[in-house]
Structure formats: structure tokens, C-alpha cells
């Protein structure tokens, strides 16, 4: 596949390191806060020895993107929902809630975010 094709078609693709078998999903950012805005907030991480650092979304942007995909998929994907709830649980103390709320509100995802936050709360036994 041409390197330009994913950018032109806005399609995702995978990069797999044949030595470590690490698979990375690559998504071409759309315009707006659920795309280029997220790209601007990305964290550069060293993943592969001898390769330049790669941009990774922070937990807030992962939650927002997955909520968007969940909505686009008719709000039925258990995988997307499980991923959202898991990220909210794991990163709870480190999340930029003001950013999360502002972008969720801007993209009409606030009701889903509130529901996901409720599902992320650990229930005491």
C-alpha cells in the first residue's frame, strides 16, 4: 500500500515490528479537536530501538476517540465501550477533566462520557 493512500483516504493501518511482534494501530487524524487537535497533544514515546520517537494519544484523547467511534457504530461495540471504561479507570487520577469535558461537549459526547465515568467507578464488595 502506498504511504500516501492512508492520508488521502483517512484510513487506518498497522505497523508491526517483526522482532518484538509489537503491533501499533496508526490513524490519520481528521480535522478538528477529534483529529488534528489530538495530534497536537500527542506524547512522543520511544517504542523501537533505533527508531525516532512516535506520537501516541494521551488517555483523554483515547477516551474521546473511542466514544466517537462507539457513537458512529450505533453504540453497540462492547470492545469500544470496555476500552473507554478501562482507560477511565486506569488513568482516573491523571486525566485532564476540563479538556475531556470541553471536547466531549463540543462533539455531543458528554452523555456518553458521563455514563462511562459511572461505569468506571469500582464497586465496593
N, C-alpha and C positions, 0 to 999 in steps of 0.2 A: 504494500500500500504506500502510496506517495505520502511524504511528510506533510504536504500541503493539504491533502484531502481532508483530514480531520478538522483543520482550521476552517476550511471552506464549507464543510457540511455540518460543522458543530457537533460531530460525533465523538464519542469517547473511544479510547483504545487502551491496551495493556502494554506494559513494559515488564519483561521477565528477565531476571538475571540468571543465566544458566548455571552459574557456580553455586549460588546460595538458594536458588529457586524462590527468591522473593518476587512477588508479583505486585505491581503498582498500577492502579487504575488511573488513567490520565483523562481529564475532562477539559475541553476547550471552553474557556469562560465566555458566557454571554455578556451582553452589555448590561449595565445597571448594577445595583448593590448585590444581586444574586449572581454575579459573574465577575466583571472586572473589579468591582468593589471588594469582593472576596480575594481576588488575586492580589490586590494591593496590600491586603492584611496577611497574606500567606507567610508562613515561617520557613526559612531556609534551613534544611536539615541535611547532614551528611549521611547518606544511606549506603552508597557503594564506595569501597576504597578506590582512590584514583579518579573518581568522577566528581565533577563540580557539584556543590550542594543543590538540592532540588526543592522547589516550593511545595509546601503542604498546607492545607487549610487548618486553621485552628478549630477548636471544638465548637465554638459558636457558629462558624460558617458551615461546619459539617451538619449541625443540627438544622440550620436554616435550609440548606440544600436538600437534605433528606426529607424535611417537612414539605418542601416544594414538590419533590418527586412523589411523595406519598399522596399529596393532593392531586397532582396530574394523573396518577394511576388510579384514581377513583377511591382513594383512602381505604384500600383493601390489602396492601402489601404488608404482611406480617414482618417481613425482613426489614423493610424501611422503618416501620414503627419500632421494632425491637432495637434497631441501631440507634434511633433517636433517644429512646428511653435509656439505653446503656450509656451513651455519651453524657447525657444529663446527670446520671448517677455518678459516673466516674469523675467527671470534671466539675461537679457542682460548686465546689469552693473557689474554683479558679475562673469561672465564667464571667464575662463582661455582660452582665444582665441588662444594662442600659442599651448597649449595642444590639443585643439579641432582641429585646423588646421593640426597639425602633425599627429594625429591618423587618421583623415579623409583622408589625403593624402596617408598614409600608406595602407589604406584599400580601396582606389579608391572611396571614398565617397565625395571628395571635390566639384564636380559639384553639387551634391545634397545639400551639406551644403550651398554653395553659393546661390542656388535657395531658400532654406529655410530661409536663412538670409534675402533675398529680400522680401519674403512673410511675414516675421515677422515685418517689418518696418510698423509702424502705418501710415496710410494715413491721412493727414490733410484734413478736410472737408471745 
